[in-house]
Amino acid sequence: MDKIKGDDLMPSVNNLISIINDRKGLAPANRYRVLFVPPLIIRGDYNINHVDALCESTSLPGKQITTVDAPLYAYRQSTKYPNGYTFEDITFSFYLTNDFYIRKIFDRWLDQIVTPSYLIKYDKDYKVDIEIQQLDQNDKKIYAVRLIKAFPITMNSNDLSNGATSEPQKLSVTMTFEDWRPIQ
């Protein structure tokens, strides 16, 4: 194995600044785009560009390797071996407009997954791919992922309060998906 020299472990401030500058700066958390088209079954008159514009926050997915413990040798401790991967669902937070445009989209979408009469639709009717892009300061895509076969599983309630006079309403929607891939 290659050995790491002690000097490599403690970069100077100037070295850190140089690395950041060489890598085109630090990625801004507030520069992103969410692209998805609701399923055909609920589209109607919805302008899909508004969905992206009203997304107040979300996250890029992570991935965790799942493991199984197995003995390394007959009389020694066990060790972990990879056997798959898993990831968390992604939550999107949307600003609500006075016509509750976003809420109506997800009301219809959820009703098309499990209907009010408890019929479950075919997954091809309600699953869509979602692209989440990290943008630079000039709105150029620098990293993106595709959530494959995503659909909403939770739409949180909206609290109403006389005390919140200037705070906009937001809607949190949790989406699950079969897998995700980085895209170019």
PADRENZA-30582 format. One record per residue: residue in three letters; residue number from 0; y, z, x of N, C-alpha, C, CB in turn. Coordinates in steps of 0.05 Angstrom, whole numbers. Each point is the difference from the previous one (the first is absolute). Glycine has a CB too. Layout:
<rs>
 residuo num   n.c2   n.c3   n.c1  ca.c2  ca.c3  ca.c1   c.c2   c.c3   c.c1  cb.c2  cb.c3  cb.c1
     ALA NUM      Y      Z      X      Y      Z      X      Y      Z      X      Y      Z      X
...
</rs>
This chain:
<rs>
 residuo num   n.c2   n.c3   n.c1  ca.c2  ca.c3  ca.c1   c.c2   c.c3   c.c1  cb.c2  cb.c3  cb.c1
     MET   0    -24      0     17     24      0    -17     25      0     17    -25     24    -36
     ASP   1     46    -36     26     25      0     14     12     28     -1      8    -49    -10
     LYS   2      4     57     31     13     26      1     30     -3     -7    -33     18     34
     ILE   3     44      1    -48     28     -1     -7     15     17     20    -10     -6    -49
     LYS   4     30     -5     60     16     15     20     19     18    -15     -3    -37     33
     GLY   5      9     60    -22     18     20    -12     27    -12     -6    -24     36     24
     ASP   6     34    -54     -7     26    -12     -5      1    -17    -26      7     -1     50
     ASP   7    -30    -10    -57     -2    -16    -25      2     16    -25    -27    -33     26
     LEU   8     21     59    -24     -1     17    -24     28      9     -9    -45     15     15
     MET   9     64    -14      2     26     11     -7     22    -21      5    -16     47     11
     PRO  10     20    -66    -30     21    -20      4     28     13     -1    -31    -35    -19
     SER  11     48     24     34     28      9      0     13    -10    -25      2      1     50
     VAL  12     21     10    -56     16     -9    -23      7    -30      3     19     47     -7
     ASN  13    -12    -54     31      7    -29      5    -24    -18     -4     35     15     33
     ASN  14    -59     -5    -25    -25    -15     -4     -5     -3    -30    -18     17     44
     LEU  15     21      4    -59     -4     -1    -29     20    -20    -13    -16     48      1
     ILE  16     41    -47      7     20    -18    -11     -8    -29      7     36     35      3
     SER  17    -45    -39     21     -8    -27      9    -24    -10    -17     16     10     46
     ILE  18    -35      7    -51    -24     -8    -16      9     -7    -28    -29     30     27
     ILE  19     46    -14    -39     10     -5    -27     15    -26     -1      2     49    -10
     ASN  20     16    -54     29     15    -25      1    -18    -24      4     39     25     18
     ASP  21    -60    -22      0    -19    -22      4    -16     -7    -25     -3     14     48
     ARG  22      0      6    -65    -16     -3    -25     19     -6    -24    -36     31     19
     LYS  23     60    -39    -14     19     -9    -20     10     24    -17    -22    -45     -1
     GLY  24     22     69     11     11     23    -14    -21     14    -17     43    -23     -1
     LEU  25    -35     44    -13    -17     16    -17     -1    -12    -28     10     41     27
     ALA  26    -33    -40    -39     -3    -12    -27     13     18    -21    -44    -21     14
     PRO  27     62     10    -30     14     16    -21    -18      5    -24     44    -19     16
     ALA  28    -46     43    -25    -17      7    -23     11    -10    -26    -14     41     24
     ASN  29     40    -48    -25     12     -8    -25      2    -30     -3     26     42      1
     ARG  30    -40    -57     16      1    -29     -1    -29    -10     -7     39     -3     33
     TYR  31    -44     -3    -58    -27     -9     -8      3    -17    -25    -21     42     19
     ARG  32     -1    -55    -25     -2    -17    -24    -28      4    -11     34    -34     17
     VAL  33    -35     35    -44    -26      1    -14     -3    -25    -17      1     52      0
     LEU  34    -21    -67      5     -4    -25    -15    -26      1    -16     26    -25     35
     PHE  35    -24     23    -61    -24     -3    -16      7    -12    -27    -22     39     24
     VAL  36      3    -52    -35      3    -12    -26    -18     15    -18     12    -46     18
     PRO  37     -1     58    -40    -18     14    -19    -21    -20    -10     37     32    -13
     PRO  38    -59    -21      3    -21    -18    -10     10    -19    -22    -34     36     11
     LEU  39     22    -59    -12      8    -21    -19      0     11    -29    -19    -35     31
     ILE  40      0     52    -37     -3     10    -27     24     16    -10    -49      2      9
     ILE  41     67      8      9     23     16     -8     27    -12      8    -29     40      3
     ARG  42     29    -63     10     25    -10     12     22     -4    -20    -27    -22     34
     GLY  43     22      6    -54     21     -5    -21     26     -8     12    -22     33    -28
     ASP  44     44    -19     21     27     -7      9      8     16     24     11    -12    -47
     TYR  45    -29     24     61      8     17     22      7    -16     25    -30     35    -18
     ASN  46     53    -28     29      9    -13     25    -11     16     23     43    -18    -22
     ILE  47    -62      6     37    -14     15     21     18      7     23    -41    -24    -13
     ASN  48     64     10     17     18      7     21     13     27     -6      9    -48      9
     HIS  49     -7     56    -34     12     25     -7    -18     23      9     24    -21    -38
     VAL  50    -50     17     38    -19     21      8      6      8     29    -35    -17    -33
     ASP  51     37     -3     50      6      5     28     27     14      4    -27    -40     12
     ALA  52     47     31    -26     27     11      3      1     29     -9     19    -46     -6
     LEU  53    -34     54    -14      1     26    -12    -19     20     14     13    -21    -43
     CYS  54    -28     12     63    -18     19     14     16     17     19    -38    -33     -4
     GLU  55     40     58     -2     16     20     15    -14      9     25     22     14    -42
     SER  56    -49    -11     41    -15      8     23    -30     -6     -4     34     37      9
     THR  57    -47    -39     14    -29     -3      0     -9      7     29      0    -36    -37
     SER  58    -25     29     44     -9      5     27    -19    -22      8      6     50     -5
     LEU  59    -10    -53     31    -20    -17     11    -26     15      0     33    -27     28
     PRO  60    -56     15    -34    -25     15     -1    -10      8     28    -11    -24    -42
     GLY  61     -3     46     42    -14      8     24    -29     -5     -3     35     35      9
     LYS  62    -50    -28     11    -29     -4     -1    -13     23     15      4    -51     -3
     GLN  63    -25     62     -8    -15     22     13    -29     -9      3     31     35    -19
     ILE  64    -41    -32     44    -28     -6      5    -17     24    -11     11    -28     42
     THR  65    -30     22    -58    -19     21     -9    -22      2     20     11     -8    -49
     THR  66    -22     32     52    -20      5     20    -23     16    -12     34     -1     36
     VAL  67    -56      1    -21    -23     16     -7     -7     15     26    -17    -32    -36
     ASP  68     10     58     33     -8     16     23    -30     -4      6     36     34    -11
     ALA  69    -41    -38     37    -28     -4      8     -3     14     27     -5    -44    -25
     PRO  70    -19     55     30     -4     14     26      1    -20     23    -28     35    -23
     LEU  71     42    -28     44      2    -16     24    -26      1     16     50      7      1
     TYR  72    -59     17      4    -26      5     13    -14     21    -16     18    -12     46
     ALA  73    -44     17    -41    -16     18    -15     12     29     -1    -40    -28     11
     TYR  74     52     37     11      9     28      1     30      2      4    -44     12     18
     ARG  75     59    -32    -25     29      1      4     14     -3    -26     -5    -18     46
     GLN  76     31     20    -45     17     -3    -23     -3    -28    -12     33     34     19
     SER  77    -25    -36    -44      0    -26    -13     26    -15      7    -30     17    -38
     THR  78     29    -42     34     24    -17      5      5    -18    -24     -8      1     50
     LYS  79     31    -11    -53      8    -16    -23     -5    -29      6     34     33    -14
     TYR  80    -45    -48     -5     -4    -29      1     14    -13    -23    -45      6     24
     PRO  81     59    -28    -20     14    -13    -22    -20    -13    -19     39     -8     30
     ASN  82    -33     10    -56    -17    -13    -19     15    -15    -22    -33     35      9
     GLY  83     60    -37     -6     16    -15    -20     29      8      3    -40     -3    -31
     TYR  84     55     -4     10     28      9      0      9      4    -29      9    -25     43
     THR  85     13     39    -45     12      6    -26     30      0      3    -40     27    -15
     PHE  86     54    -27     -7     29      1      1     11     13    -26      2    -41     30
     GLU  87     23     50    -29     12     13    -23     12    -21    -18      9     41     27
     ASP  88     -6    -34    -52     14    -17    -19     30     -1      8    -33     11    -37
     ILE  89     47    -31     28     29     -3      7     17      6    -25    -12    -35     36
     THR  90     33     50    -32     18      6    -22     26    -16      4    -20     47     -5
     PHE  91     29    -59    -17     25    -15     -1     19     16    -18    -23    -45      8
     SER  92     48     47      1     20     12    -17     21    -21     -7     -7     45     22
     PHE  93     12    -48    -48     18    -21    -10     24     13    -14    -38    -32     -5
     TYR  94     62     20      9     23      8    -16     -4    -11    -28     31      1     40
     LEU  95    -24     14    -61     -2     -9    -27     27     -9    -10    -38     31     -9
     THR  96     39    -55     -3     25    -10    -12      1     10    -29      0    -41     31
     ASN  97     23     37    -44      3      9    -27    -19    -13    -20     47      9     11
     ASP  98    -58    -32     -5    -19    -12    -18    -29      8      7     32    -38     -6
     PHE  99    -36     56     25    -26      9      9    -19    -23      7      6     40    -29
     TYR 100      5    -60     41    -14    -25      7    -26      6     16     44    -24      1
     ILE 101    -41     40     21    -24      6     17    -20     17    -16     29     -2     41
     ARG 102    -20     21    -56    -19     17    -15    -16    -17    -20     31     39      5
     LYS 103    -17    -58    -18    -14    -18    -19    -21    -17     14     41     -1    -28
     ILE 104    -36     -8     52    -20    -16     15    -25     17      4     37    -27     23
     PHE 105    -33     52    -13    -24     16      6    -13     11    -25     21     12     43
     ASP 106     -6     -8    -65    -12      7    -26    -20    -22     -8     42     26    -14
     ARG 107    -32    -50     15    -18    -23     -8    -23     -4     20     40    -22    -21
     TRP 108    -34     26     47    -21     -4     20    -22     20     -4     33    -18     32
     LEU 109    -26     44    -35    -20     20     -4    -16     -4    -26     29     32     25
     ASP 110    -16    -41    -46    -13     -6    -25    -19    -24      2     39     19    -24
     GLN 111    -36    -36     44    -17    -22      4    -24      7     18     39    -31     -6
     ILE 112    -38     54     19    -23      9     16    -20     14    -18     29      4     41
     VAL 113    -19     17    -55    -15     13    -21     17     -1    -25    -24     32     33
     THR 114     15    -47    -52     15     -5    -24      3     25    -17    -15    -48      0
     PRO 115     34     49    -19      3     24    -17    -26      6    -16     49    -10     -3
     SER 116    -66    -11     -1    -25      5    -14    -23      5     21     15    -29    -38
     TYR 117     -8     36     63    -18      7     21    -19    -22      9      3     46    -18
     LEU 118      6    -70     16    -16    -23     11     10     -4     29     -7    -22    -46
     ILE 119    -11     17     64      8     -4     28     -2    -30      5    -17     45     15
     LYS 120     40    -56     -5      2    -28      5    -15     -8     26     44     -1    -25
     TYR 121    -48    -25     28    -12    -11     25     21      4     22    -29    -33    -25
     ASP 122     19     40     49     19      6     21     17    -25      8    -32     35     16
     LYS 123     22    -59    -20     15    -24      7     25     -2    -18    -42    -23     14
     ASP 124     42     38    -36     23     -1    -19     22     20      8    -31    -14    -35
     TYR 125     26     34     51     20     20      6      5      6     30    -11     19    -44
     LYS 126     -6    -30     62      3      5     28     17    -22     13    -44     25      2
     VAL 127     63    -17     15     17    -19     14      2      8     30     26    -10    -43
     ASP 128    -18     -9     59      6      7     28     30      7      2    -36    -31     17
     ILE 129     42     51      0     27      9      4      6     -2     29     -2     31    -40
     GLU 130     25    -42     47      9     -2     28     23     20      4    -15    -49      3
     ILE 131     12     65     18     21     19      8      9     -9     28    -19     39    -28
     GLN 132     45    -45     30     11    -10     25     20     20     12     -6    -47    -17
     GLN 133      4     51     43     20     14     15     19    -20     11    -32     37     13
     LEU 134     58    -33    -18     21    -19      8     16     11     23      2    -18    -46
     ASP 135     10      0     62     19      9     20     28      2    -12    -29    -21     37
     GLN 136     49     25    -20     28      3    -10     10    -26    -12      8     34     35
     ASN 137    -20    -57    -29      8    -25    -11    -17    -10    -23     18    -11     45
     ASP 138    -34     29    -56    -19     -6    -22    -21    -20      8     37      9    -32
     LYS 139    -44     -9     57    -22    -17     10    -25     17      0     31    -29     28
     LYS 140    -53     18    -38    -26     15     -1    -10      4     28    -11    -20    -44
     ILE 141      6     46     51    -11      6     26    -29     11     -1     46     10     15
     TYR 142    -54     -2    -39    -28      9     -4     -5     -1    -30      1     31     42
     ALA 143    -25    -37    -50     -6     -1    -28    -30      6     -4     37    -33     -9
     VAL 144    -43     45    -14    -28      4     -8     -4    -10    -29     -3     41     30
     ARG 145    -21    -49    -35     -8     -8    -27    -19     20    -12      7    -49     12
     LEU 146      0     61    -34    -19     17    -15    -17    -19    -17     32     41     -1
     ILE 147    -57    -40      5    -18    -19    -13    -11     12    -26    -12    -20     45
     LYS 148     15      5    -66     -9      7    -27     10     28     -8    -41    -28      7
     ALA 149     67     30     -8     13     25     -7      5      2    -30     22      1     45
     PHE 150    -21     23    -55      8      5    -28      9     29     -3    -33    -35    -16
     PRO 151     50     40     -4     11     27     -4    -22     19    -11     46    -19     -7
     ILE 152    -46     43     17    -18     20    -11     15     24    -12    -35    -14     33
     THR 153     60     18    -24     16     22    -11     29     -9     -3    -31     34     22
     MET 154     41    -28    -45     29     -4     -5     10     28     -7     -4    -49    -16
     ASN 155     21     61     33      9     27     -4     19      1    -24     -6     10     49
     SER 156      9     14    -59     18      5    -22     29     -2      9    -34     29    -23
     ASN 157     53    -33      5     28      0      6     12     26    -12      3    -51      1
     ASP 158      9     67     17     13     24    -10     28     -6    -11    -26     27     34
     LEU 159     32    -15    -56     27     -3    -12     13     27      2    -15    -37    -31
     SER 160     41     38     38     14     25      3     30     -3     -4    -35     14     32
     ASN 161     47      5    -46     29      0     -3     15      5     26     -6     15    -47
     GLY 162     -7     -2     66     12      7     25      3    -23     20    -19     45     -7
     ALA 163      3    -66      3      1    -23     18     18    -21    -11    -47     10     16
     THR 164     73     -7    -12     19    -18    -13      4    -27     15     23     40    -18
     SER 165    -24    -39     44      5    -25     15    -25    -10     16     48     14      3
     GLU 166    -70      0     -6    -24     -7     15    -15    -22    -15     -3     46     20
     PRO 167     -3    -68     -7    -14    -22    -14    -30      8     -6     31    -34     22
     GLN 168    -41     23    -43    -29      3     -6    -16    -16     19     10      8    -48
     LYS 169    -33      3     56    -19    -14     17    -28      2    -12     28      9     41
     LEU 170    -44    -29    -35    -27      0     -9    -19     -2     24     14    -22    -44
     SER 171    -33     40     46    -20     -1     22    -26    -11    -11     22     40     23
     VAL 172    -32    -60     -9    -25    -12     -8    -18      0     24     23    -30    -34
     THR 173    -48     40     31    -19      0     21    -20    -23     -4      4     50      5
     MET 174     -7    -65     16    -18    -24     -1    -24      6     18     39    -32    -10
     THR 175    -62     22      1    -23      0     17     -7    -28      7    -18     43    -21
     PHE 176      1    -48     40     -6    -27      9    -27      0     14     49    -11      5
     GLU 177    -62    -12     -4    -26     -2     12      1      1     31    -15    -26    -39
     ASP 178     35     14     50      3      0     30     28     -9      6    -49    -11      7
     TRP 179     56     12     19     26    -11      9     -4    -13     26     25     35    -25
     ARG 180     -7    -54     31     -1    -15     25     29     -4     10    -43    -23    -14
     PRO 181     47     25     40     26     -9     11      1    -30     -2      3     40     32
     ILE 182     21    -51    -38      3    -29     -2     22     -9     18    -16      1    -48
     GLN 183     15    -26     56     20    -11     18     23    -13    -15    -36     -7     34
</rs>
